[in-house]
Amino acid sequence: MIDPLSEIITLLRPSAVFAKGISGAGRWGVRYSDFGHPGFCTVLEGSCRLAVDGQEPLVLVAGDFVLLPTTPGFTMTGFEPVTPTFIDPKSAPDPVDEVRHGDPDGPPSVRLLGGYFAFATVDAGLLVSLLPAQVHVRGAERLSILVRLLTEEAAERRAGRDLVLARLIEVLLIEALRLTQRPDATPGLLRGLADTRLAEAIRAMHGQPARSWTVAELAKAAGLSRSAFFDRFTRNVGVAPMEYLLAWRMALAKDLLRNRNADIADVAETVGYGSASTFSTAFSRHVGQPPGRYARTAAEG
């Protein structure tokens, strides 16, 4: 069975960059500016407050896991009033040892494992827009184990390290996201996949991206009337069905042009265009440059 979530994570090509222990003691608080890269943490013991810009504040406790696909600005503190210390993650060096906030010698009130990683694809913005801005999972032992493995692997220089880290990040992402695949999730791919009717249509688009889909055909796959399907898809996924299909086709086309050295005519056929010229026009309109130039730029970069 086609798995749209796994396909999107694979196209994003996540790679681990940094993972370390973090603790807070005494009166402490930090304010991080917008970072852009995906960030994550799991609470090993204790508790703290987390306030991510644009999201409801959280109290994190042992066993909690948080994923921020774009990591906007956020504040993390203990429970005493404090003026947070400002940190710019883009200029702060990656520490070698555990990061301690607050009293350097006192017993920690919270211990976490956290870090960030990067998406290799330049098209990450489009795909990340289909994911929740903040993922919070409570009591996720599997996620805590994955973060521990990531942290341990990142600290070593063993053979195969980069491949292991990349695979662990993929598993971590999929595990975290499928735990938030609920009908009450924010609009996006996860909410669409949580709707059994819409999931059939999404799987159909991913399974046959070259097919000349119509809204009526996708509605039939979902077992809904055309109007009910269009409204339900747009409300739950956040974009109209044909807009989602176009975005997926262009993501596939970019991947083929960037990583597979594919002929433009072959790419056009793979993503549902009858000719290279028709595809080139659509690609240029969507991406801002013709596919040939895009492929050359990707090869030079």
Disulfide bonds with the S-S distance in Angstrom:
none
